[in-house]
Amino acid sequence: MNANDIQALIAAGLPGAQVVVETDDNTHFAALIVAEQFAGKRMLQRHQLVYAALGNKMGNEIHALSIQALTPDESASAA
């Protein structure tokens, strides 16, 4: 499992999302996801959406994933 695989899984599970996944060692990953689906949801709920997109890969093939989950408005404000 590499960063591109994780990026594709998240993008497939959250249609329309902007997804960037980075790694230094193909073991620890950091994901920035900007998606309308996160609007009105708490951080835990946002992470659950990402985990659902990854399915059984989380904890098996993906050992560590840092998630930054933002709405488009939050992303624009952070820029």
Contacts in CASP RR format, 6 or more apart in sequence:
PFRMAT RR
TARGET T0000
AUTHOR 0000-0000-0000
METHOD contacts of the structure
MODEL  1
MNANDIQALIAAGLPGAQVVVETDDNTHFAALIVAEQFAGKRMLQRHQLV
YAALGNKMGNEIHALSIQALTPDESASAA
1 26 0 8 1.000
1 57 0 8 1.000
1 61 0 8 1.000
1 62 0 8 1.000
2 23 0 8 1.000
2 26 0 8 1.000
3 21 0 8 1.000
3 22 0 8 1.000
3 23 0 8 1.000
3 26 0 8 1.000
3 29 0 8 1.000
4 21 0 8 1.000
6 21 0 8 1.000
6 29 0 8 1.000
6 31 0 8 1.000
6 54 0 8 1.000
6 57 0 8 1.000
6 62 0 8 1.000
6 65 0 8 1.000
7 19 0 8 1.000
7 20 0 8 1.000
7 21 0 8 1.000
7 31 0 8 1.000
9 53 0 8 1.000
9 54 0 8 1.000
9 55 0 8 1.000
9 57 0 8 1.000
10 17 0 8 1.000
10 19 0 8 1.000
10 21 0 8 1.000
10 31 0 8 1.000
10 33 0 8 1.000
10 50 0 8 1.000
10 53 0 8 1.000
10 54 0 8 1.000
11 17 0 8 1.000
11 19 0 8 1.000
12 53 0 8 1.000
13 52 0 8 1.000
13 53 0 8 1.000
14 33 0 8 1.000
14 35 0 8 1.000
14 37 0 8 1.000
14 49 0 8 1.000
14 50 0 8 1.000
14 53 0 8 1.000
16 35 0 8 1.000
16 36 0 8 1.000
17 33 0 8 1.000
17 34 0 8 1.000
17 35 0 8 1.000
17 36 0 8 1.000
17 37 0 8 1.000
18 33 0 8 1.000
18 34 0 8 1.000
18 35 0 8 1.000
18 75 0 8 1.000
19 31 0 8 1.000
19 32 0 8 1.000
19 33 0 8 1.000
19 34 0 8 1.000
20 31 0 8 1.000
20 32 0 8 1.000
20 33 0 8 1.000
21 29 0 8 1.000
21 30 0 8 1.000
21 31 0 8 1.000
21 32 0 8 1.000
22 29 0 8 1.000
22 30 0 8 1.000
22 31 0 8 1.000
23 29 0 8 1.000
23 30 0 8 1.000
27 63 0 8 1.000
27 64 0 8 1.000
28 63 0 8 1.000
28 64 0 8 1.000
28 65 0 8 1.000
28 66 0 8 1.000
29 62 0 8 1.000
29 64 0 8 1.000
29 65 0 8 1.000
29 66 0 8 1.000
30 65 0 8 1.000
30 66 0 8 1.000
30 68 0 8 1.000
31 50 0 8 1.000
31 65 0 8 1.000
31 66 0 8 1.000
31 67 0 8 1.000
31 68 0 8 1.000
32 68 0 8 1.000
32 70 0 8 1.000
33 50 0 8 1.000
33 67 0 8 1.000
33 68 0 8 1.000
33 69 0 8 1.000
33 70 0 8 1.000
34 70 0 8 1.000
34 71 0 8 1.000
34 72 0 8 1.000
34 74 0 8 1.000
34 75 0 8 1.000
35 49 0 8 1.000
35 69 0 8 1.000
35 70 0 8 1.000
35 71 0 8 1.000
35 72 0 8 1.000
36 71 0 8 1.000
36 72 0 8 1.000
37 49 0 8 1.000
38 46 0 8 1.000
38 49 0 8 1.000
38 69 0 8 1.000
38 70 0 8 1.000
38 71 0 8 1.000
39 71 0 8 1.000
39 73 0 8 1.000
40 71 0 8 1.000
41 49 0 8 1.000
43 69 0 8 1.000
46 67 0 8 1.000
46 69 0 8 1.000
47 67 0 8 1.000
47 69 0 8 1.000
49 69 0 8 1.000
50 65 0 8 1.000
50 67 0 8 1.000
50 69 0 8 1.000
51 58 0 8 1.000
54 62 0 8 1.000
54 65 0 8 1.000
58 65 0 8 1.000
70 78 0 8 1.000
END
